[in-house]
Amino acid sequence: MMLSAVRSFDLVLLEESEEYVSDAACSVVSPFPLESNATTWSQFVESLKSAHGCRNKGKHPRYTSWIHAVRKGRIRIGTKSLIFEPDAFDSPILKLHFQNITSITDSVDVSKGIYVSCTRVTSIPTTIYNGKTRFLSAYDVHIAKGVPSSSTVDNMSHGSDPLGFVFIFAYTTATMHEEQLSEYMRLWGSYKLNVDIDMFKSSKAGGFSQSLLQPREKPILGCASSSIHPDSVYCWRLKRMVRYGGYAALTDRAFYFEPSPNFSRKSCKRIPIDRILHIFKRDSGIPSKIESATALEIISLPEESIEKRIQNSRKLYSCIYVEFKLEDDREKFTSTLRNMVPRAFYALESRAFRNDMTQLWRRGVLPNFQYIDFLNCISGRSRYDMSHYPIYPWVLTNYDSATLDLKDARNFRDLSKPIGALNHDRLVHLKSRMNTLHFATKSNSDVTESSDAKCTCDDDKCDMCLLRMWNSGFYLYCSHYSTPALVVFFLIRLQPECQLRLYSGKFDAAARTFKSIAETYHNVVHGHSTFFELIPEFYSSDGSFLRNQLNVTTQDGRLCDVELPRWAGNSSSQFVNVMRSALESEHVSKHLHEWIDLVFGYKQAGLESIKSDNTFHPLSYLSSVRVGKLSMTPATQNLVRTMEPKAISVHVREFGQAPIILFENPHPQRLRHPQWQATDNPVPNAPWFIYVSHNRDIFGVSDPETGDEPRIGRTITQGSCEGHLRSMVVDGTLRMRRVPKLSDTITGAGFATSDIVYALTQTGSVMFHSIDQSVPTISASIDRSPLTCSTWVKQNLCICSGSGYMTLCNVDSVISASRGYDANMAARGDALYFHSEDQGTFFYRQQLHEDGISCVAFSDDVITSGGFDETVKQFQVTNSDIRMIGIFDDHNGPLASVFSSSGLLLTATVGGSLTLWDPRSPHSPVWNHEIGHQSRSCQVISCSISNRYIQMVSSGDHPVIFWDVRMLNSLSSCSGFKRELSIPNFDVLGGLCDPNDCIGLSGTQDGVSTLQFYDINTRSVLAQTAFHDMSYPSILAVNYFNGSHRMLVANTSGDIYTVCLKDSTT
């Protein structure tokens, strides 16, 4: 029973272009693999009835045969076949192709059964590997006696009653039986009449299931309740060689794909909008008279951080590749998503982004592997489409020696030549053969050619002649450098199902199977029909595609591991590491731009491709034709006019497509060639978007912030708040006064009144001390856990602790009670201890977080708290209640600071993630910035929104980062609003952001504890003072009460100073 949850149907079992229709649980009754006809079938049924009567009469030989003749399972119905999937894992899957079925009728022998007879049955053995059903050996085909192996139902004699295979599919209810029989007959009849079943039209009655939406999601596209586009959108999802239909939908929070019909246990694929990284328009690979591309590839990051997924050995990203039937449907999704996440389209549409990536590669910041991957990605290639798989070059030529010197140029391929031109003798032969064919057709075209267009040269080597050759469809190579057959050739040990699908249940012949690196390269260089390049797995995987870990068995026996070069030491991982080192080597870095010109650049097509011996079949360039990079040549026009659309589709899908041309001029050369170091970290081997996203600090960019359109719903203007810090330094000089130590371990401090300071302690108590000593020092026990942070909430001091509790303390009542010790309070020494009966009189206590509270703020009657549980919560404060009104849980670490003002919320994590929120949409941040410090000791200290700036203080090299608030009205260009404040030789420990664009910083400068005030408008020092007898000042607070302008500076050891103007009352 445990295994019954493992098996899920694999669409790779369907035929090419076959659609999945439906499925149903059933039992199959059949003598298979024994054959039967009308006579023998009757005898079989009688034996079953007789055996059935023996079930309760002891074991009987016929009873044993009856058990094996009835199998429970699930029938899968496609547009070209019936597939029976048994529940028993030791039984093979049975496939009945419609072309081999001789009859489908209602069964007279079995109640609620459907009788199906056929001349040929495909038996598919299965294996469970890592909890999944795999197909690791060739399919067995059972052909009835007397039936020619090449015969079909149509060419058989109808007067004969040949032996065949008979199945009865028995259903549990009469209704299901009738529905399935009708469906069988409809699909079988359509197949015999050669009528294609259009699942797009068949699906019109259905639609996206809105029950899949999460609470408070607003439908936008593809949902019946959408006020904008309520019509259902049917599309197909592509994944390697599998294609299946379903409904696409878009809400304000997520993109959905719901399979229909659903063949799996997953109800849908959901991609949160805020996790989308990139969106690409893709060529669907099914052109009809060169129609526009109709696919979208959406790449997203998981909810977990990359670091956590690395630790758990999980995939670093997710992707969905959907193909639309109608161009208009694809454009609706594209335009809507562009408005929601414009940055996701930058890689595809921004020339500046492409230029930046090129410059990063030239400077040695972006590795060769990731740069090639980037070019593949923006030129229409995808790991999820076998017809447009990423292309990588062969870079080495030495696969025979025991050692390999990567500094020896003789071990490297000439990257200035296409793979087909590396062998001069072969090139001469190919030119001779293709020139003969070209000139044979040229004479016919020249009859109608005008005399002005004719060339008078004799050798056909001038540009006019070469251009005419291109226009007439001349090409050198009969096969392409990237095809689905090539991909499955290399990945046969990793994905044998793909080759079985491609070759109708068989593996390719042993002579054409990937067995040896050296042999494969030799064939590529010397063969007259193999001109392929490599795939990314040769440079980025663990080498598992070279090992037969799955125990794949072909019709010729067990498949061996790939024979590696001797310099690989019989280690597939070492082989891949050496290949990657070669790709990143100085020699390749100096010449890679030449290969880019051939595959992605100006030498790919046209006149330059003829000169470079780099020409392929005219239909190989349709991707560039579609996007306007190439004009359609007369030869291509003629092919499109004369060929059937299906034939064009097959050619595009199976015979190779060149990438979209990216560069119309020679690609610049790389300037720096850093040495590559192999590592166990998967990020350097990941696709380019993961590498860039993970290394934003290296690239000097913050991807998530670029291009996010504001979702605030209001215009942001500059404020005019007076502030406090600027008032302290506007005139006069600063004066310091030491406060008696209240505790040896404090976690925070502040002003309880204009002349009373308080300190939070590690022991859970709060200490009060009067600066003018009018009130004795008071200690009140608040919590058993350490106190962590505090703020003022109306007339009460809000104190938070490591237990997750908040305590609102009525300071006036506490101070009054301390003078006469109220009857409800017990005195123990100098400390006051609150009890439950004191609640409402002296304090109010409530749990806000499951874990400790790390920061708290109060504004507009709302408490905002941040916790070590990586969440931010907001609570509405009324005269009678404190209730939660929002949770913001999209953070990647414990919170360091929160700030709420003017209907906006700013949060900062300890690790350096600054996020701006509109509290009305707690699930979708408005804007995010990662400071990306490499030092682990660098932590965020505080954040704030002042009159003109969003501010963040950290302990990094640039301790103060700020953005003009006007950027919130134009987030698509917010990078231009970013500013930094550098303070040489100053280690920041504490920071206080003031509303009037002023910042107070405490720390050490040249070993001396110092307090500094900065005007961030001018980035200049307003005032500073030193504390020679206090170390590591990390706590800052300001007096918000009426009275003198004071501030407090303290450290965790309990040293406290007050700072004020010299002429103020001290």
N, C-alpha and C positions, 0 to 999 in steps of 0.2 A: 504493500500500500504506500510505502514511502516513495517508491519510484514512480508511482502514478502521477505525482505532481511534477515530475521532471520533464516528461516528454511534452514538447510543444511543436506544432507543425512548422516545417521549414519550407518556405515558398520556392526554394531552389529546386524542389522536386517538380515544379511545373515546367511546361514547355516554353520555349522562347515565344514571347508575345501572348502567352496564355494568361487569362485573368482568373483570379480566385472568385468563386461565386457564393458557395455556402457550405455548410457541414452539418452533420447530424450524428448522434449516437445510434448505433445499430449493431446487429449481429450478422455475421456472414456464414452462410451454409454452403459448403462446397467440398467436393472431393479433391480439389487442387492440392498437389501438383498432378494428380491423375487426370486423364482426359475423359471426355464423356460426349455422348450424342443422345438422341431422343430415347433410344432403347436402354443404354447403360445408365442414363439419368434416372429413369423410372426404377431400375433395380437399386440404385443408390438410395433413393427416397424410401423404398420399402425396407431396406436394411437399417435406415435411421429409425423408422417407426418401430421395427423389431428390437433394435438396440435400446430405444427409449423405454420400452417395457421391461427391460432388464435392469434398470437403474437401482431398483430396490430389491432385486433378487440375486444379489451377489455379483461378483465380477464376471463379465462375459466378454468374449473377444469382440463381439459387435459393439458392446458398450464402450470399449476402449477406442474403437474407430470413430464412434459417434462424438466422443469428447474432442477428438482432434478435428472433426469436420465442422464443428460449430465454434466460431471465434468471435469474441466481443471486441468492439473497437469503435472507430469513428470513420465515417465516410466523408471524404473531402471532394467537393465537386468543382471542377474548373471548366473553362470553355472548350477544352480539348481532351479532357480525360477525367476518369474517376479514380480516386486514390483511397484505398482502405488502409487505415492506420490501426493495427491491433493494439489492444491494451497490454498484451504480453510483450516484454522487451526482447525475449528470445525468438520472437516471430518476425519475419521480414515484413516490410510495407509492400503492398501489392498495388500496382498501377495498371489500369485498363485504359488504353488509348482509344479514343472514339473511332479512329480509322481501322481498328482491329475488332470492334464490336459488331457482331452479326445480328443480334436481336436484343431488344429491351421490352419486356412485357410484364403484365401482372402475373404473379405466381399462383398457380392452382394447387401447388403441393404444400406451401407454407403460408399460413395466415399472415396478412399484412406484410407480404414480402414482394420484392421486385426481382424478376428473373432476368439475368444478364448473361449472355453467352458471347465468347470471343475466341479468336484464333491465336492470340498472342498475349502473354501476360509478362509484365516486368516485375521481378522480385528484387526488392531493394534491402539488402542487409544493413542493419543499424548497429551502432556501438554507443554506449554511454561513456562520455569522457568529460571529466570535471562537471558532472551534473547536467550535461547537455547531450541531446541526441546528435550523433555525427554519422556521416556516410563516408566510410574510409576505404571501401573496396568497390570494384566495378559492379554494376547491376547485372543480375542474371535475367536473361530473356528466355522464356519458355514458349516454344512454338509447337503447335499441335501437329501430330503426324499427318502426312499427306498434304500439308500446306506449304507451298514454296516459301523460302525465307524472305523473298522480295515481294510476296503477294500482299494485296490488301483486300478488303471486303468487296470492293467494286469489281475486281477482275477475277473473282472466284466464280465457279459454276454454281448457279442458283439451284440447279436440279439435284445436286449432291447433298448428302447429309454428313459432312466430314466430322471427324473428332474435333473437339474443342474444349474450352474451359468454361464451366458453368458456375455462376455465383447467384445466390439469393440473399439480398440485403433485407433483413427482417427488422421492422420498426415496432416501437412499443404501442403506438396509437394508430387508429385508422386515418386520422387527419394527417399525421406526419407521413404516413405511407402514400396517401393521395398526392400530397404536395411534392414529395420527392419523385414520384413517378412522373408527374407532370413536368417537373424540372429536368429530369433525365431525358425525356422525350424531346423537349424543346431544344436543349443544348445539343443532343445527338443529331437531331434533324437539321439544326443550323449548321453544324459541322459538315454533314453530308452534302448540304446544298452550297457549301463554301460561303456561308453568310457570317460575317464577323459580328460578334456580340459586342455592342458598344456599352461598356459598363457606365460610361458617363451619362448616356441617356437613360439607362436602366436605374440609375441612382437618383434621378430627378425627384422621385416621390419621397425620398428620405431627406435627411438633413442632420446637422450637427446637434448632438444631445446637450442641451443647455444644463442638464443636471450635473455635468462635469465641471461647471464653473464654480469657483470658490465664492464664499459670501462677499457681497459688496463689489464684485467685479462688474464692470460696465461693458457690455458687448458693443463692439464697433463694427466688425466685419464678419459675415458668414453665420450670424446668429439670427434666429427668427425675431427675437425681441430687440434687435438693433434698429434704431431709428434712422440710421444712415444707410447701411447696406444690409438689409435683412435676408437677401437671397443666399441660399446655400452655395458653397464653393467646393466643387469636387476636384480632387487632384490625386496625384500618385506620389508615393514616397519611394525614393531610390536608395538602395543600400547595397553597394557592390553590384552583384548581378541580379538582385531581386528588386521587383517593382510591384507595389500593391496600392490599391486605391483607398480613398477615404475623404473626409471632410476637413477643410482648413477653416479656422476661426481665429479672430483677433479680438482681444479685450484691452482695456486700459492697463492690464497688468501682465498679460501673457499671450503667447502664440500657441495655438492648439492644433494638433492633428489627430483626428479620430479615425482609425481604420474602419472601413465599411465595404464589404463585410469583415468583421473582426475575427481573425483566425487565431489570435493569441489570447493570453490571460490579462494583458495590459489593456486598460480601457482607452488610454490615449497617451500621446506625447505632449507634455506641457513644458514650454520654455518661458520662464519669467522675463519680462521686458528688461528689467534692470540687470539681468545677467547676460544679455546679448552683447557679444563682443564685435562681431563682424557679420555683414550680410552681403552676399554676392549674387548677382544675376548670372545664371548659368545656361549653357546650351543644353537643351533637353536631349540632343542626340537623335531626335526623331523628326527630321525636317520634312515638310510637305511643300514642295515647290518653293523651297528656301524661305519658309515662314520664319518669323522672328523667334528668338529663344523664349522659352516659357517656363524656366525653372528658377528657383531660389535656393540658395544654400545659406542656412543660418547657423552660425557658430556661437556657442555660448560657454560661459564658465559655470562650473557647479557651485552650489551653495557653500560647500567647504572650501577653505583656502587651498592653494596649490600645495603648500607645505604639508597640510594634513593628508591630502590625497597621495602625496609622495610617500609619506609614512605608511599609509594603508595600501600602497601599491595599486591605486585605483587610477582610472583614466583621468587625464588632466583637463579634458574639455569634452563637450558633447556637440553633436552636429545633426541637423536634419536637412535633407535634400529633397525638396518637393517640386514636382513638375505639374504645371497647370495645363489644362486642355485649352483654355482661352487666354489669349494675350491680355485681354482686358482684366481678367481676374488677377493675373500676376501683377499688373500695374496698379490695381487698387491696393493690394497688400504693400507693394513697394512704396507708393507715395505716402500711405498712412504710416508705415514704419519709419520712413525718412523723417517725417515730422516728429515722431516720438523719440527716435534714437538716431539723430543725424550723424553722430560720430561713427556709427556702425557702417556707414557707406563711404567713409573717407578713403579707406584702402582701395576701394574699387574706383571711385570717381575723382579723387583729389590728385591732381598732378603734383601739387606741392608735397603731399605725403609720399608719393612715389620718389620724388627727387630727394627727399630727406632720407628715405631708406637707402637710396643709392649712395648718398654721401656718407651715411653711417658705415656702409660696407666698404667704401673706398678708404675710410679712416681706420679700418680694422676693428671697428666696434661690433659690427654684425658679421658673424661667421659666414663662410662661403655656403655652408649647407642651408642655413636659414635664409640667405639671400636668394638662392636658387628656388627654395620653397616659396618664398614671397613672389617671385616672378611667375612661378607656376600658378600660384593661387590667383593673381590678378589677371592672368591670361586665360582663365577659364578651366584650369585643371583642378581636380578634386580627388581625394582619396576615397570618396564615396561613389565615384562613377568610373567603372573600369574602362569605358570608352575614352575618358579624358583623364587618365591617371598621371600623376606628376612624373616629369622626365628628369633624369640625372645622367651626367656623362660618364662614360668609361674614362678614367684618368690614368690608370696604370696599364702597362703592356707586358710586364714581367710576372708571369704566374707559374714559372717553372723552377726558379732557383731556390736554394735553401735559405738565403738571406736576401734582404731588400734594403737598399740604400735610397732613402727618400731625398737625398741631396744630389743624386745622380740623375741628370736630365734624360739619360737614355732609358730609364725605367718608366717614363711618362709618355702618354699619347700626345700627338700634335693636335691641340685643341682648335687650331685655325681651320681644320678640315672636318667635314662631316664624316660620320663613321664609315660611310660607303666609299669615301675617297682615300682612306688610309692605305689601302693596297693599290699600288699604281697599276699593276697588271690587270687586276679585276676592273678597275676604273676604265682602262682602255677598252676592255672587252664590252663593258656595259655601254660605253659611248658608241662603239661601233654598231652594236645591236640596235640601240635606240635611234641612232642617226639613220640607219637603214629604214626603220619603220617610219621615222619622221619624214624623210624625203619621199617615201612611197606615197604618203598622203599629201605631201606638199604640192606635188605636181597637179593634183586635182584642184587644190585651192588657188594655185597661181593662175589658173585659166581665167578666173573672174577677177583677179587682182589688178588694180589699176597700174598703169606704167609708172605713175608718180610714186607709188608705194614700193616698187621693186628696187632692189639693191643691185648695184653693178659690181660689187666686190666678188672675188672668186672663191674665197675660202670660208665664207659664211661666218666670219669672226667679228664683224663690226657690230656695234650696239644695235643698229636697226635690224640686222639679221637675228641677233640673239633675242631681241624683243619680240620679233615675229615668231620665233620658235616658242617663246613663252605663251603668246596669245593663241597659238595653234595647239597648245596642250602638250608640248614636249616635256617628258620627264625621264629621269635616269633609273630610278629605283622602283622595282615592282612591288615592294612591301615597305611599310612605314616603320619609323623608329619607335612607335608606341602604339600598341594595339591591345585589346582585351586578351587575345591569345598569348601575348607576351607576358602580361601580368600574371595570368594563371599558370603559365609555364614556370615562372620563378617561384610562385607561392603554392605550388602543388602540395608541399609537405605541411603547409600551414592551413590552407583552405582547399582541400581536395574536392570539396563539393562544387566549387566554381568550375573546375575542369570537367567534372562529371556532367555538369549542366551544359557546358559548351560543346561537349562531344557526345551528347545524348546517352549518358550513362556509362561511357567508356573513358578510359584514360588514353592520352595520346600514345602513339607507338613508342616502344622502348628507345628506338633510335632518335626520337625527337623529344625525349624526356630530359629535364634538367638534371644532369648527373655530375658534371665536373666544371669547375670555374675555368680551368685552362682550355678544356675542350669547347666550352661555350664561346670564350673569347676568340679562339681559333676560327670557329665557324662564322662569327660575326665579321672577322677581318678577311676571311678567304672564301666564304660561301657566296653563291651568286643569288641567293634569295633571302638572306638574313642581314639586316642593317639596323638592328635595334640598339637602343641605348639602355640604361639601367633604371631601376626604380629606387625610391628613397630608402627602402629597407636595407640596401647594400651599405648605407652610410650611417644609419641611425638606430638599428634594431639591436636586440640581444643575440642575433644570429640564429634564432629558433627556426626561421624559415629554411635554414640549411640542414636541419636535423629532422629525422623522421620520428619525432617523439610520439606522434599519433599512431604509429604502426600502420601507415597507409600501405595497402596492398593492391597492386594493379593486376591486370589480366596476365602479366608476365611474371608475377611474383612480388614478394615484399620489396618496397622501394628502399634503396639504401640511402645513407646520408650523402650529401654532396661532397665530392672529392675536392679538398681544399689545396691551395698552393703549399709547398713545403714551408715557406716562410711564415705560414699561419700557425705552425706547430700543432696541427690537427685540432685546433680550437676555433669554433665558429665565432665566438665572441672576440677572440684575438684578430681573426680575419676582418671583422667589421671595424674594429678599432684601427687597424692598419689602413684599411680603405678610407676611413674618416680622416686619419692623419694625412694621408696622401691628398685627399680633397682639400684640406686646409693648409697644405704645404706651400712654401714660398713659390715653387715652380708653378703650381696650379693657380695660385693667387695672381701671378703675373700675367697669365694667359687666359684666365677664365672669361674675360670680356670678349675674347674672340669666339668662343663657343656660344656665348649669349647672343652675339650678332647672328649666328647661324640658326638658332632655335627660336629666339624671341625678338630678333632684331631685323635690320634692313636686308640682311642676306637670306632671309627665310623664303622670300618670294620675289617674283618679278625678274628684272634684268640681272640684278646682283646674284640671285640664286642660280641662274644659268652660268654666270662667271665662276661661281663658287662650287659648281658640281653638287648642287643641293636641291634638286628638283624631284618632286613626288607627284603622284596622280592629281589632276586638277581638282577633284572632289575633296582632296585633303585640306583645302584652304577655306572651306565654307565658314568656319568660325570667324575668320577675319573679314570675309565678305559680308557676313551678317551685321557686323558692327561698323562697317564702313571703312575699315582699314585697307581693304583691297577692292578694286573694281572687278566685276565679273568678266572674265575673258570670253572671247567668242567660243572657245572650246568648252568652257564650263556652261555657257548658255545653251550650247547644243546638247550637252549631256542632260541638263535639267529639262530641256524641252522634249527629249526623246525617251528618257528613262521613266519608268514608273516610280511614283513617290515611295513605294515600299522598297524598291531596289536602291534608291538613294539613301533611304533610312538605314538599310542593312549595310551599305558601304560606309556611311558615317559611323555607325555603331561598331562595326567589326573590323574595318580595314584601316583605321587610324586617322586621326585629325591632328593637324599642326596647331600649336597654341596661337592665340590671338597675338598679332604683332604689336609689340610694346614700344619699340625704339625705331625711329625712322632715320637715325644717324648712328655712326659708330659709337658703341658703348664705351664710356671712359674706363681707364685702367685703374686697378686698385693701387693705392698709395702705400699702405702699410700692410705688413704680413705677419701678424702675431702668431706665435707658436701654439699649436693645439695641444691640450692636455686632456687625456681621457679621464672620465670621472664616472662614479656610480650614480650621480644625480641625473635623473631622466630629463631635466629641463634642457640641457644643451643638445639633446637629441630630439627634442619636441619640435612641432611645427613652429613657424616663425612667429605666429601671433602669441603663442604661449611664451616663447623665449623673450619677446619684447615686453609682454605684460609682466613677466616675472622680474625683468631687469630694468624697470623704469628708472631706477636711480642711475644706472649706467648710461642709459640713453638720454637722460636729462629731459624726459617727457613725463607727463602724467595723463595717460590715455583716457581714463574715465572722465576727466573734466573737460576735455576738448570736445566741443560740439553739443553738449547737453543743452537742449532748449529749456528755458524756464518753465516750470509747471507751478508757478506761484500764484498766478491769477491776479496779480496786482502790480503796479509800477512802483519801484523802489526809488526813494529820493533820499538825499542827504539829511542827516539829523542836525540838531542844534543844542544838544545837551551841554550843560556847563562843565560837568565832571568834577573830580576832586583832586587828582594829582596835580593838574596844571595850576589849581588855586594855591597849592602849597609852595610852588616855585615861581609864581608870577613876580613876586618881589620879596626882598628880604633874604636872609640866609637860614640854613637848616640848623636845628639844635636837637641833640639827642639826650635822652634820659633813660637810665637803666631801671628796669622794674625788678623787684626781688624775685628770685627764682621760685616758681610755684610748684614745679615737679621736675624730676630728673629725666623724664621721658614724656614729651608732648608730641601730639600729632597735628595740632592746629591751634590757632589763636585768633582773637579779634576783639572788637569793642562791644561791650554789653550796653554801655551808655557812653556819653561823650567823655567821661572820666573814669570808667570802670572797664578793665580789660578782663578777658577770660582766656583760659587755655584748656584744650582737650587733651586727655591723658591716655596712655596705653592701658591703664587699669580700669577704664570705663567711667572715670569721674570727670566733672567739669569744675575748674577752679576759677573763682572770681576775686579780683584784687582792685582796690580803689587807688587810683594814681595819687590823689591827694590824701589818702589814708583816712577818709571820713567813714569808711565801712571796713570792718575787719575782713581778712581773707576768708573766703568761704569755699568749702569743697562739698559738692553734691554728687552722689553716686547715681549714674544714669543707666548703665548697662554692665553686664558681666564681661562683655567683649570690648576690645579697644574701640575708642571713639575715632572716627575717621574724617568727618567734615561737618561743616555747619553753614547756616545762612539765617537771615532774618525773615520770618514769615509774619507779616503784620506786626503785632506787638509781642511776638514770641520768638525765642531763640530755637531754631530747628537744628537738632543735633542728631547726627546719623552714626551708626556703629557698624562693626564688622559682622554683626549678626543679621544684618538686613533690616533692622528696625530704625524707625525715626521717632524721636521724642521732641514734642513741642513743649518748651520750658518757659513758664511765665517768670521771667527774671525778677520783675518787681515783687512778686509774691514770695519768691525764694529769698530775696534779700531782706524783705520785711520779716519773714519767718525766722531768718537766722538771728535776728536781734532778740527775739523772745521765744524761739522754738515753739511753734504751734503744737497744740495737743495731739494733732494727727501725725506728727513727725517725731521720730526718735533720734536723739543726739548721741553720737558715738565719737568722742573726741571733738575734732573740729569739722567732722563730715556730717552732711545731711543725707539720709537714706530715704528714698521714696518708696511708698508701699501702694498696693492696689487701691486703697481707700483714698489716696491723695489724687487719683486721676480726676481731672476736671477742675481741681483747685490749683494745683501747682504744675501739672504737666498733662500731656495727651500723648499716648504711645500707639504706634501702628506699624505693622510690618509692610515694607515696600518691595523688597527683593528677597529671593530665596538665598542669595549669597550676600556678601558684604556690600555696602554702599560706598563708592569711592569718591563721588562728587555730587553736589546738590546746588540748585539755584532756585530763586523765586522771582516771579514777575507776573503782573496782570492776574493776580489771584490764582496762579498755577505754580505748584511745586514740580520741578523737573529734577529727577534723580538718575544718576548713572551708577552702574554696579560692576562688580567683578564678574558677574554672569554675562557680560557683553551686551546688556540691554539698557535702554533708556526708557523711563516711564514718566508720564505726566499725570498729576493729580489736581483736580479742581478743589479749591478751599472755599468753603462757605461758612456761615455762622454756626451751622449745625453738623457739618459733615465734611469728610475728605474722601473723594471718590476718584478712582482712576479713569482717565479719559483717553489715554493713548499709550501704545507700546511701540518702540522703535528698536527692532532687533537685528537690523542688517549691519552689524559691526563685526570687526575681525579681531577684537581684543578687549580687555578691560578698559573702562572709560576713565579718562584722566580729567576731563573738564566738560561742563555743559553750560550753555548760555541761551536764554530765551528772552526775546524782545520783539515788539512790533509784529507779532504773529509769525515769527520765524524762530527756528530752533537750530542751534549750532552745537555739534558734538565733536569731541576729539578723543581718540583712543590713545592709550599709553604708547603704542607702537608707531603712531604718526599718521593715522587716518582722520582727516578732517571732513565732516559731512554736514551739509546744510539741508534742513527739512522744512517742508510745509506741514504743520501739524494736522492739517486736514487730510493729508495723504501719507499716513505713516508707513506705508509699504513701499513707497517709491521716493528715494532721496532726490532732491532737486539738483544737488551738485556734490562732488566728492573730489578730494585731493589727497594724494599720498606723498608725504614728505620724502620717503624713500631713503632715509639715512642708513648707511652701511654699518655704522657702529651700534652694537647692541646696547651700549650705555646711554645712547641718545633717547630721551623720553620727552613726550609732550607735557607741558606744565600747566598751561591755561589757554583759553580761547575766548573770544568776545566779538561783538559787533559794535563798533563805535559810530560816531557821526558819519564818517566817510569810509571806514575800512572794516573788512573782516580780518581779524587778527588771530595769530597763533604764536605762542611762545614755547620754545623747546630748548633742550640742552645741547643742540647741535652746533655745527660750524656757523650756520646762519640762524641764530636763535629766534629772530623775529621775522615772520613772513606775513604779508598782508596784501589784500586785494581791495581795489576800489569797489564800493558797494554798487556802483552803477553797472558793474559787470552782470549783476543779477538780472538786468533787463536785456542782456545780450550774451548769454552763456556760450553761444557758438564761437565767440572770440575772446573768452575770458582769460586766455593765457597772456594776452597783452596787458592785463590789469594787475598782474602779479609783481610784487616788489619784495625785496629782502633787505634786512638790516644786519650788517656784519659788524662784530665788535671784537677786534683783535685782542688776544691774550685775556679774554674775559670768559670764565666758566659760569654759565648761568645755572642757578639753583632754584630760584623762585621768580615768579613773574606776576604782575598785576596789570590788567588791561583797563584803561580808563575810557569812559565814553567820549571824552573830548580829545580823542586822537593822541593820547599820551600813554606811555608805558613805563611802569616801574620795574626794574630788574635788580635782583639781589644775587650775589655770587662772590667769586673770588677773582681778583685781578692781580697778577704777579704775586700770588700767595696771600694777598690782603683781602679780608672781607669788605665788600663794597656795595653801596646802594647807588643806583644811577637812574635818572629820569630822562626819557627820550621823547622828543617831538617827532612822530613818524611822518608828519607832513614834510618836514625839512630833513629828517633823519639826522638830527643834531642832538647833542647832550644839553639838557636844560639845567641839570644840577647833579651833583654827586657828593657822597660823603663816605668815609671809611669807618669800620668798626675793628679796632685793633685788638680788642680783647674778646671777640666773639668769632667762633669758627663756623663755617658752612651755614650761612644764613639762607634758609630755604622757605621760610614762612613769611608771607606778606599779608597785611590787612590794612584797610583804611577806615577812618571814622566817618560813618554815614549820618551821624546825628548832628543836630544843630550845635554850634559851638566852634571851638578852634579847629583848624585843619590839622589833623593828626594822622599819622600812620604808624603801623606797628611792624617791627622786624624781629624775627625770632628764629631759633634753630630747634632741632628735635631734642637737644640736650636740656632745654628749659630756659636758655638765655633769651631775654626779651628786652627790646629797646623800643621806646616811643620816639618818633621823629616829628618835629613840628617847626613852624617858623620861629625865629629867634625872639620876635616880639610877642609871641602868643603866650598865653598862660600855660605854664608847665607844672 
